[in-house]
């Protein structure tokens, strides 16, 4: 092993020991606090107070578990899955409380608390003990045994230290322990997170939640398609079809007047030409609403730029796409951006909009920012709920940050690969 590899291994061992020590120092206080708060809050539910406190306490337990899941993945590559049932937005305390209490993942989190403050504390502390305890043993032969013994016997592990010779024996044991620490300390920290995974991991729940989400998004997609077909039928019936019928009637009248009243026939021909132009324009708008030609021909970037050009507000567009996504994904992203821009232009009171489109880590990410008054929320009649449902069909997500006074930042993410 090269010197660089040795230094890298030493850093890895030291980092694992420090991380384990930090975990051990936080496990006990947070775990004990929630171990006390959870049963107390549940006990007060019949009195009504628990309906207010229980969602907050359980949200805190969930946050603690989420931190441990994240650290498990970042520090040791241990994936701990979770599948929480969504709590309805704006739900009353009764609904929030019993939705969370009816979630199996919530009870996994609660059962994890006593495990974490006992076995979890020990397994988190063990890497630090295994690395730092030998440091004391290595110092014993250099005179540290004198203040430790003070005329008696000091036990270093199973070695009784009462003189220089026994102190050297303790130092040899410390070297052995240090060798074990260099070899096993990172594995011990990984063992702590595997213990956490054994209690918290919810593979079946994740699969069930995935099935539930797919069922809902499929139903939404079917409903959206049906609504879109009805819209197309209505637009054709009330728009282009009506104009074409009128144009046919005008042409019949022209046929009768062309010899008797040429002037009137010419006026009707001009009107028929206008009707045909308007019908053609309506058909183009209808086609553009189904799948814009610019999107099919030039891709999402240019299609978004075309949307920005039609806005009455100054709009900056940044696009960084090295390829094209599949057509359904591009279409979903395009109409999501179209809805977001329409909302911003109509409701935000902004005087400038920024759009950023890029692809990173296997996800298409689009952000639409405006400097308006803020206050946008999903489900507030702004069309954002429809965007969220459309994205859900592709496992996409919608995130809205819109504090009062602005600015509003809406982020759309869709997992996809580019060609």
C-alpha positions as CSV (number, residue, x, y, z in Angstrom):
1,X,0.0,0.0,0.0
2,X,1.4,3.4,-1.0
3,X,1.9,6.2,1.4
4,X,-1.0,8.1,-0.3
5,X,-3.3,5.1,0.2
6,X,-2.2,4.8,3.8
7,X,-3.0,8.5,4.4
8,X,-6.4,8.0,2.7
9,X,-7.1,5.0,4.9
10,X,-6.1,6.9,8.0
11,X,-8.4,9.7,7.1
12,X,-11.3,7.3,6.4
13,X,-10.8,5.6,9.8
14,X,-10.5,8.9,11.7
15,X,-13.6,10.3,9.9
16,X,-15.6,7.2,10.8
17,X,-14.6,7.4,14.4
18,X,-15.5,11.1,14.6
19,X,-18.8,10.6,12.8
20,X,-19.7,7.7,15.2
21,X,-18.8,10.0,18.2
22,X,-21.0,12.8,16.9
23,X,-23.9,10.3,16.3
24,X,-23.5,8.9,19.8
25,X,-23.6,12.4,21.3
26,X,-26.9,13.2,19.5
27,X,-28.6,9.8,19.7
28,X,-29.3,10.0,23.5
29,X,-30.7,13.5,23.9
30,X,-32.9,13.5,20.8
31,X,-34.0,9.9,21.2
32,X,-34.9,10.3,24.9
33,X,-36.8,13.5,24.3
34,X,-39.0,11.9,21.7
35,X,-39.4,8.7,23.7
36,X,-41.0,10.9,26.4
37,X,-43.0,13.1,24.1
38,X,-44.6,10.5,21.9
39,X,-46.4,8.5,24.7
40,X,-47.3,11.8,26.5
41,X,-48.8,13.3,23.3
42,X,-50.7,10.1,22.6
43,X,-52.1,10.0,26.1
44,X,-53.4,13.5,25.7
45,X,-55.4,12.7,22.5
46,X,-58.6,11.9,24.4
47,X,-58.4,15.4,26.1
48,X,-58.0,17.1,22.7
49,X,-54.5,18.5,23.4
50,X,-52.9,15.5,21.8
51,X,-54.7,16.3,18.5
52,X,-52.5,19.4,18.3
53,X,-49.3,18.1,19.7
54,X,-49.2,14.6,18.1
55,X,-48.7,15.7,14.5
56,X,-45.9,18.0,15.6
57,X,-44.2,15.3,17.7
58,X,-44.5,12.7,15.0
59,X,-43.2,15.1,12.4
60,X,-40.2,15.6,14.6
61,X,-39.6,11.9,14.8
62,X,-39.9,11.6,11.1
63,X,-37.4,14.4,10.6
64,X,-35.0,12.7,13.0
65,X,-35.4,9.4,11.1
66,X,-35.0,11.2,7.7
67,X,-31.7,12.7,9.0
68,X,-30.4,9.2,9.9
69,X,-31.5,7.9,6.5
70,X,-29.7,10.7,4.7
71,X,-26.5,10.2,6.8
72,X,-26.6,6.4,6.1
73,X,-26.6,7.0,2.4
74,X,-24.0,9.8,2.4
75,X,-21.6,8.4,4.9
76,X,-21.7,4.6,4.3
77,X,-23.8,4.1,1.2
78,X,-26.5,2.3,3.1
79,X,-29.9,3.0,1.6
80,X,-32.9,3.1,4.0
81,X,-36.2,3.3,2.2
82,X,-39.3,5.0,3.6
83,X,-42.8,5.4,2.3
84,X,-45.0,7.8,4.2
85,X,-48.6,8.3,3.5
86,X,-49.3,11.9,2.4
87,X,-51.2,14.1,4.8
88,X,-53.9,16.1,3.0
89,X,-53.1,19.8,2.6
90,X,-55.0,22.0,5.0
91,X,-56.3,19.0,7.0
92,X,-57.7,19.6,10.4
93,X,-55.9,18.4,13.5
94,X,-58.1,15.3,13.8
95,X,-57.4,14.2,10.2
96,X,-53.7,15.0,10.5
97,X,-53.3,13.0,13.7
98,X,-55.1,9.9,12.6
99,X,-53.6,9.9,9.1
100,X,-50.1,9.9,10.6
101,X,-51.1,7.3,13.3
102,X,-52.5,5.1,10.6
103,X,-49.3,5.1,8.6
104,X,-47.1,2.0,9.2
105,X,-44.0,4.0,8.5
106,X,-44.8,6.3,11.4
107,X,-44.8,3.3,13.8
108,X,-41.6,2.0,12.3
109,X,-40.1,5.4,13.3
110,X,-41.5,5.2,16.8
111,X,-40.2,1.6,17.3
112,X,-36.8,2.7,16.1
113,X,-36.5,5.2,18.9
114,X,-35.8,2.7,21.8
115,X,-33.5,0.7,19.6
116,X,-31.6,3.8,18.7
117,X,-31.0,5.0,22.3
118,X,-29.8,1.5,23.3
119,X,-28.1,-0.6,20.6
120,X,-27.9,2.4,18.3
121,X,-26.0,4.4,20.9
122,X,-23.5,1.5,21.5
123,X,-22.9,0.8,17.8
124,X,-22.4,4.5,17.1
125,X,-19.9,4.9,20.0
126,X,-18.0,1.7,19.3
127,X,-16.0,3.1,16.3
128,X,-14.7,6.0,18.4
129,X,-13.9,3.8,21.4
130,X,-12.0,1.3,19.2
131,X,-9.9,4.1,17.7
132,X,-9.3,6.4,20.7
133,X,-9.0,3.8,23.5
134,X,-5.6,2.5,22.1
135,X,-4.2,6.1,22.4
136,X,-4.4,5.8,26.1
137,X,-2.8,2.4,26.1
138,X,0.1,3.6,24.0
139,X,0.8,6.4,26.5
140,X,1.0,4.1,29.5
141,X,4.6,2.8,28.9
142,X,5.7,6.5,28.8
143,X,4.8,7.2,32.4
144,X,1.0,7.6,32.2
145,X,0.7,4.5,34.4
146,X,2.2,6.3,37.4
147,X,-0.6,8.8,38.1
148,X,-3.1,6.1,37.1
149,X,-1.9,3.5,39.6
150,X,-0.9,5.7,42.6
151,X,0.3,2.6,44.5
152,X,-2.5,0.4,43.3
153,X,-3.5,-1.4,40.1
154,X,-5.0,0.2,37.0
155,X,-6.8,-2.1,34.6
156,X,-6.3,-1.4,30.9
157,X,-8.9,-3.7,29.3
158,X,-7.9,-7.1,30.9
159,X,-4.3,-6.1,31.6
160,X,-3.5,-5.1,35.2
161,X,-1.0,-2.2,35.1
162,X,1.1,-1.8,38.3
163,X,4.5,-1.2,36.9
164,X,6.6,-0.4,33.8
165,X,6.6,-4.0,32.6
166,X,2.8,-4.4,32.7
167,X,2.5,-0.9,31.2
168,X,4.5,-2.1,28.2
169,X,2.2,-5.1,28.0
170,X,-0.8,-2.8,27.9
171,X,1.0,-0.8,25.2
172,X,1.3,-4.0,23.1
173,X,-2.4,-4.7,23.6
174,X,-3.1,-1.1,22.5
175,X,-1.1,-1.7,19.3
176,X,-3.3,-4.7,18.6
177,X,-6.4,-2.7,19.2
178,X,-5.2,0.1,17.0
179,X,-4.6,-2.4,14.2
180,X,-8.1,-3.7,14.6
181,X,-9.4,-0.1,14.7
182,X,-7.6,0.7,11.4
183,X,-9.2,-2.4,9.9
184,X,-12.7,-2.4,11.3
185,X,-13.7,1.2,12.3
186,X,-15.5,2.1,9.1
187,X,-17.2,-1.3,9.0
188,X,-18.5,-0.7,12.6
189,X,-20.0,2.6,11.5
190,X,-21.6,0.8,8.6
191,X,-22.9,-1.7,11.1
192,X,-24.7,1.0,13.0
193,X,-26.5,2.1,9.9
194,X,-27.4,-1.4,9.0
195,X,-29.0,-1.8,12.4
196,X,-30.9,1.3,11.7
197,X,-32.0,0.0,8.3
198,X,-33.2,-3.3,9.9
199,X,-35.7,-1.3,11.9
200,X,-36.5,1.7,9.6
201,X,-36.4,0.2,6.1
202,X,-39.8,-0.2,4.5
203,X,-39.3,-2.0,1.2
204,X,-42.9,-3.3,1.0
205,X,-44.3,0.1,2.1
206,X,-42.3,1.8,-0.6
207,X,-43.6,-0.7,-3.2
208,X,-47.2,-0.2,-1.9
209,X,-46.8,3.6,-2.0
210,X,-45.3,3.3,-5.5
211,X,-48.4,1.3,-6.7
212,X,-50.7,3.9,-5.0
213,X,-49.0,6.8,-6.8
214,X,-49.0,5.0,-10.1
215,X,-52.7,4.2,-9.7
216,X,-53.5,7.8,-8.9
217,X,-51.4,9.3,-11.7
218,X,-52.8,6.8,-14.2
219,X,-56.3,7.8,-13.2
220,X,-55.3,11.5,-13.5
221,X,-53.8,10.8,-16.9
222,X,-57.0,9.1,-18.1
223,X,-59.1,12.0,-16.7
224,X,-56.8,14.6,-18.3
225,X,-56.9,12.8,-21.7
226,X,-60.7,12.6,-21.6
227,X,-61.0,16.3,-20.7
228,X,-58.6,17.1,-23.5
229,X,-60.6,15.1,-26.0
230,X,-63.8,17.0,-24.9
231,X,-62.0,20.3,-25.2
232,X,-60.8,19.4,-28.8
233,X,-64.4,18.3,-29.7
234,X,-65.8,21.5,-28.3
235,X,-63.3,23.7,-30.0
236,X,-63.9,22.0,-33.3
237,X,-67.7,22.2,-33.0
238,X,-67.8,25.8,-31.9
239,X,-64.9,27.1,-33.9
240,X,-63.6,25.7,-37.1
241,X,-66.6,23.5,-37.9
242,X,-69.0,26.4,-37.5
243,X,-66.9,28.6,-39.8
244,X,-66.6,25.8,-42.4
245,X,-70.4,25.3,-42.4
246,X,-70.9,29.1,-42.8
247,X,-68.4,29.1,-45.6
248,X,-70.3,26.3,-47.3
249,X,-73.5,28.2,-47.1
250,X,-71.9,31.3,-48.5
251,X,-70.5,29.3,-51.4
252,X,-74.0,28.0,-52.1
253,X,-75.3,31.5,-52.1
254,X,-72.5,32.7,-54.3
255,X,-73.3,30.0,-56.9
256,X,-76.8,31.3,-57.2
257,X,-75.7,35.0,-57.3
258,X,-72.7,34.8,-59.5
259,X,-74.7,35.7,-62.7
260,X,-77.6,37.7,-61.3
261,X,-75.7,39.9,-58.8
262,X,-71.9,39.7,-59.3
263,X,-71.2,42.5,-56.8
264,X,-73.0,40.6,-54.0
265,X,-71.2,37.4,-55.0
266,X,-67.8,39.1,-54.8
267,X,-68.7,40.4,-51.2
268,X,-69.7,36.9,-50.2
269,X,-66.5,35.5,-51.7
270,X,-64.5,37.9,-49.6
271,X,-66.4,36.9,-46.5
272,X,-65.8,33.2,-47.4
273,X,-62.1,33.8,-47.8
274,X,-62.0,35.5,-44.3
275,X,-63.9,32.6,-42.8
276,X,-61.5,30.1,-44.4
277,X,-58.5,32.0,-43.0
278,X,-60.0,32.2,-39.6
279,X,-60.9,28.5,-39.6
280,X,-57.4,27.7,-40.7
281,X,-56.0,29.9,-37.8
282,X,-58.3,28.2,-35.3
283,X,-57.2,24.7,-36.5
284,X,-53.5,25.8,-36.2
285,X,-54.2,26.9,-32.6
286,X,-55.9,23.7,-31.9
287,X,-53.0,21.7,-33.3
288,X,-50.6,23.8,-31.4
289,X,-52.6,23.0,-28.2
290,X,-52.3,19.3,-28.9
291,X,-48.7,19.2,-29.8
292,X,-46.9,22.4,-30.9
293,X,-45.1,22.0,-34.3
294,X,-42.1,23.9,-32.9
295,X,-41.8,21.3,-30.1
296,X,-41.9,18.4,-32.5
297,X,-39.5,20.0,-35.0
298,X,-37.0,21.9,-32.8
299,X,-37.3,20.5,-29.3
300,X,-38.1,21.7,-25.9
301,X,-35.5,24.5,-25.7
302,X,-36.8,26.4,-28.8
303,X,-40.4,25.7,-27.9
304,X,-39.9,27.3,-24.5
305,X,-38.2,30.3,-26.2
306,X,-41.3,30.6,-28.5
307,X,-43.5,30.6,-25.4
308,X,-41.4,33.4,-23.9
309,X,-41.7,35.5,-27.1
310,X,-45.5,35.5,-26.8
311,X,-45.5,36.8,-23.3
312,X,-46.2,40.5,-22.6
313,X,-43.4,40.6,-20.0
314,X,-39.6,40.7,-20.6
315,X,-38.5,37.1,-20.2
316,X,-34.9,35.6,-20.0
317,X,-34.5,32.0,-21.1
318,X,-31.5,29.8,-20.4
319,X,-31.4,26.4,-22.0
320,X,-28.7,23.7,-21.5
321,X,-29.9,20.5,-23.1
322,X,-27.3,18.3,-24.8
323,X,-30.1,16.2,-26.4
324,X,-33.8,15.6,-26.5
325,X,-36.1,13.7,-24.1
326,X,-38.9,11.4,-25.3
327,X,-41.8,13.2,-26.9
328,X,-44.3,12.6,-24.0
329,X,-41.8,14.0,-21.5
330,X,-41.1,17.0,-23.7
331,X,-44.8,17.6,-24.2
332,X,-45.5,17.4,-20.4
333,X,-42.6,19.8,-19.7
334,X,-43.8,22.2,-22.4
335,X,-47.4,22.5,-21.2
336,X,-46.2,22.7,-17.6
337,X,-44.0,25.7,-18.5
338,X,-46.9,27.2,-20.6
339,X,-49.2,27.0,-17.5
340,X,-46.5,28.5,-15.2
341,X,-45.9,31.4,-17.6
342,X,-49.6,32.0,-18.0
343,X,-50.0,32.1,-14.2
344,X,-47.0,34.5,-13.8
345,X,-48.3,36.8,-16.5
346,X,-51.9,36.9,-15.2
347,X,-51.6,36.7,-11.4
348,X,-48.1,37.6,-10.1
349,X,-47.9,41.3,-10.9
350,X,-44.3,40.7,-12.0
351,X,-42.5,42.8,-14.5
352,X,-39.8,40.2,-15.4
353,X,-39.6,36.4,-15.7
354,X,-36.6,34.1,-15.8
355,X,-36.7,30.5,-17.2
356,X,-33.9,28.0,-16.8
357,X,-34.0,24.6,-18.6
358,X,-31.3,22.1,-18.1
359,X,-30.6,18.3,-17.6
360,X,-28.5,17.0,-14.8
361,X,-28.2,13.7,-12.9
362,X,-30.8,12.0,-15.1
363,X,-33.4,14.6,-14.4
364,X,-34.9,17.4,-16.6
365,X,-35.1,20.5,-14.4
366,X,-37.0,23.6,-15.3
367,X,-37.2,26.7,-13.1
368,X,-39.6,29.6,-13.7
369,X,-38.9,32.7,-11.5
370,X,-40.8,36.0,-11.4
371,X,-40.3,39.1,-9.3
372,X,-44.0,39.4,-8.5
373,X,-46.0,39.7,-5.3
374,X,-45.7,36.0,-4.4
375,X,-48.2,33.9,-2.5
376,X,-48.6,31.2,-5.1
377,X,-49.6,27.8,-3.7
378,X,-50.5,24.4,-5.2
379,X,-54.2,23.8,-5.2
380,X,-55.2,27.5,-4.8
381,X,-56.9,27.6,-8.2
382,X,-53.8,28.8,-9.9
383,X,-53.5,25.8,-12.2
384,X,-50.5,24.4,-10.3
385,X,-52.5,21.4,-9.1
386,X,-53.1,20.5,-12.7
387,X,-49.4,20.8,-13.5
388,X,-48.6,18.6,-10.5
389,X,-51.0,15.9,-11.8
390,X,-49.6,16.1,-15.3
391,X,-46.0,15.7,-14.0
392,X,-47.0,12.8,-11.7
393,X,-47.6,10.6,-14.7
394,X,-43.9,10.7,-15.4
395,X,-42.8,10.6,-11.7
396,X,-42.1,14.3,-11.9
397,X,-42.3,16.7,-9.0
398,X,-43.4,20.3,-8.6
399,X,-41.8,22.5,-6.0
400,X,-43.1,26.0,-5.3
401,X,-41.4,28.7,-3.2
402,X,-43.5,31.8,-3.1
403,X,-43.2,33.9,0.1
404,X,-45.5,36.9,0.5
405,X,-43.9,39.8,-1.3
406,X,-42.1,37.5,-3.8
407,X,-40.2,36.4,-5.6
408,X,-41.9,33.2,-6.8
409,X,-39.7,30.2,-7.8
410,X,-41.4,27.2,-9.3
411,X,-39.2,24.1,-10.0
412,X,-40.2,21.2,-12.3
413,X,-38.2,18.0,-12.2
414,X,-38.9,15.0,-14.5
415,X,-36.6,11.9,-14.5
416,X,-35.6,11.1,-18.0
417,X,-32.7,10.4,-20.3
418,X,-31.7,12.5,-23.3
419,X,-31.1,11.1,-26.7
